[in-house]
Amino acid sequence: MTNRNNKMGMIIAGLLLSILMASMDNTIVATAMGTIVGELGGLDKFVWVTSAYMVAEMAGMPIFGKLSDMYGRKRFFIFGILMFMLGSVLCGTANSIVELSIYRAVQGIGGGALIPIAFTIMFDSVSPDKRGKLMGMFGAVFGLSSIFGPLLGAYITDFISWEWIFYINLPIGLASLFLVSKYYKESLEHRKQRIDWLGAATLVGAIVCLIFALELGGKTYAWDSVQIIGLFAGFAVLTVSFLVAETRAEEPIISFRMFKDRLYATSNLIAILSGAAFIAASVYIPIFIQGVLGGTATNSGYVLLPMMLGTVVTATGGGFVMNRLSYRSIMASTLLLLVAGIGLLTTISPDTSRLVLTLYMILVGLGIGASFSILTNAAMHSLAPNQRGSATSTLNFLRSLGMMLGITIFGILQSHSMTRKLSDLFAGNESMTAVAHNIDFKDPYVLMNPSARALIPEQALDTVSSGLSSSISNIFAWGLIPAVLAIAAACLMSGERHDPKAEMDAMATAH
């Protein structure tokens, strides 16, 4: 028994390392982008560094999840690690932004396989009575990585070299590869099925069109330009084609039959909505710290640490109590904390103290943490083993989609709000209008640059900071909408809870 426990511990360690590596990659890179662009150039193309990764990862998630159900988890998990490490090595050797973007796509392919399959392997390997605790641990690592990434990225960039934000993945990936390859012996039987090539192609095409439209719209091209309208039209056509293909496919990439299960459907809906609400706090609190309060990049990163701790508490706690409370009870109660935290963030102003802001962030962290552990378990609760890979990957895909839509929509709203506030504040003041002609205040990152702030007259700086603060508090008001809708979706969940005894009895009967 001790040997078996040790073996299982090695497998879990390997899976946790892979989740940490893949899930924090985007945040760790975002922190270093200023330095990378400074060395490689290509300011007009840097958006592709993130977009290439997101396209490959999001497109890969449902595809690799389905393939793991058909042909086994281990081979695709190992493929994911190898692709991620290969992409990391290539990224560190990039000599231009174009090269870096291509290599990031290679990384994204690996990331699309790693995260959903890691959760599924854990679910398959661990006995039901231990699954809740470990799901809490997995959820905590997943949530922690999104906040820990920027701090690690800033440290590596400042004190070592930006290339090492990619090379650091190699020892982590090798350790994960060794542990899972050596100790994980797949026992489930998988039935070979016909691959849904049409569904895969239309899904990838739709994601490419959507991400590029959202990334380029309002920046490189106007929202009403032919290019952006064409991308949205392509997304619409390909999405319809994908939906039609999935209804006709013998084994679809995303099975709509699974959405007939109430618990599965509501879990995915909560993932989209809570992801959109959570990203508002993750993105705009650092901007508030630097742009309004004049803090440094390090301060803006550290202010997210309380949110990280709150996330870990409820992610872990949710896993411990899900065999005693229903998924509905856990999600509804924790999402109330998320609504409370975001509601309080709507009141922030230049006079808000760091302590008060920290308390608000703790509430947000406590509110989102359980979703990282509970929703994955709830989504797979009623499904057969040969559907778990598809279920986990679809959930993670939709959570990422919610975050991506949240970043874009909130960004548009913040920009419009900032423009309106500044127009009101600068009206009739010729000196401030003259300053505004020289500095693009609609871009909040101008105020986050200490050297740029030093060039702005104090009166103008106070005025613009007030406008930025007001625009950010407005964003949190908008963020309440998906947060409240997430609670409504949680209330619609069926009343099941994780029942280890019943599941073990069912497994024994099946065997």
LINKA-V134645 format. One record per backbone hydrogen bond with DSSP energy under -1.0 kcal/mol. NH is the residue of the N-H (numbers start at 0). CO is the residue of the C=O. If there is no record, write none. Layout:
NH/CO
NH/CO
This chain:
4/0
5/1
6/2
7/3
8/4
9/5
10/6
11/7
12/8
13/9
14/10
15/11
16/12
17/13
18/14
19/15
20/16
21/17
22/18
23/19
27/23
28/24
29/25
30/26
35/31
36/32
37/33
38/34
39/35
40/36
44/41
47/44
48/45
50/46
51/47
53/49
54/50
55/51
56/52
57/53
58/54
59/55
60/56
63/59
64/60
65/61
66/62
67/63
68/64
69/65
70/66
71/67
76/72
77/73
78/74
79/75
80/76
81/77
82/78
83/79
84/80
85/81
86/82
87/83
88/84
89/85
90/86
91/87
92/89
93/90
99/95
100/96
101/97
102/98
103/99
104/100
105/101
106/102
107/103
108/104
109/105
110/106
111/107
113/109
114/110
116/112
117/113
118/114
119/115
120/116
121/117
122/118
123/119
124/120
125/121
129/126
133/129
134/130
135/131
136/132
137/133
138/134
139/135
140/136
141/137
142/138
143/139
144/140
146/143
147/143
148/144
151/147
152/148
153/149
154/150
155/151
156/152
157/153
158/154
159/155
163/160
164/161
165/162
166/162
167/163
168/165
169/166
172/168
173/169
174/170
175/171
176/172
177/173
178/174
179/175
180/176
181/177
182/178
183/179
196/194
199/195
200/196
201/197
202/198
203/199
204/200
205/201
206/202
207/203
208/204
209/205
210/206
211/207
212/208
213/209
214/210
215/211
216/212
217/220
218/215
220/215
224/221
228/224
229/225
230/226
231/227
232/228
233/229
234/230
235/231
236/232
237/233
238/234
239/235
240/236
241/237
242/238
243/239
244/240
245/241
246/242
248/244
259/256
260/257
264/260
265/261
266/262
267/263
268/264
269/265
270/266
271/267
272/268
273/269
274/270
275/271
276/272
277/273
278/274
281/277
282/278
283/279
284/280
287/283
288/284
289/285
290/286
291/287
292/287
294/288
299/295
300/296
301/297
302/298
303/300
304/301
307/303
308/304
309/305
310/306
311/307
312/308
313/309
314/310
315/311
316/312
317/313
318/314
319/315
320/316
323/320
324/320
326/495
329/325
330/326
331/327
332/328
333/329
334/330
335/331
337/333
338/334
339/335
340/336
341/337
342/338
343/339
344/340
346/343
347/344
351/348
356/352
357/353
358/354
359/355
360/356
361/357
362/358
363/359
364/360
365/361
366/362
367/363
368/364
370/367
371/368
373/369
376/372
377/373
378/374
379/375
382/379
386/383
387/384
390/386
391/387
392/388
393/389
394/390
395/391
396/392
397/393
398/394
399/395
400/396
401/397
402/398
403/399
404/400
405/401
406/402
407/403
408/404
409/405
410/406
411/407
412/408
413/409
414/410
415/411
416/412
417/413
418/414
419/415
420/416
421/417
422/418
423/419
424/420
425/421
428/425
432/428
433/429
434/430
435/431
436/432
437/434
438/434
440/438
442/439
445/442
448/445
452/448
453/449
455/452
460/456
461/457
462/458
463/459
464/460
465/461
466/462
467/463
468/464
469/465
470/466
471/467
472/468
473/469
474/470
475/471
476/472
477/473
478/474
480/477
482/478
483/479
484/480
485/481
486/482
487/483
488/484
489/485
490/486
492/489
497/321
502/498
503/499
504/500
505/501
506/502
507/503
508/504
509/505
510/506
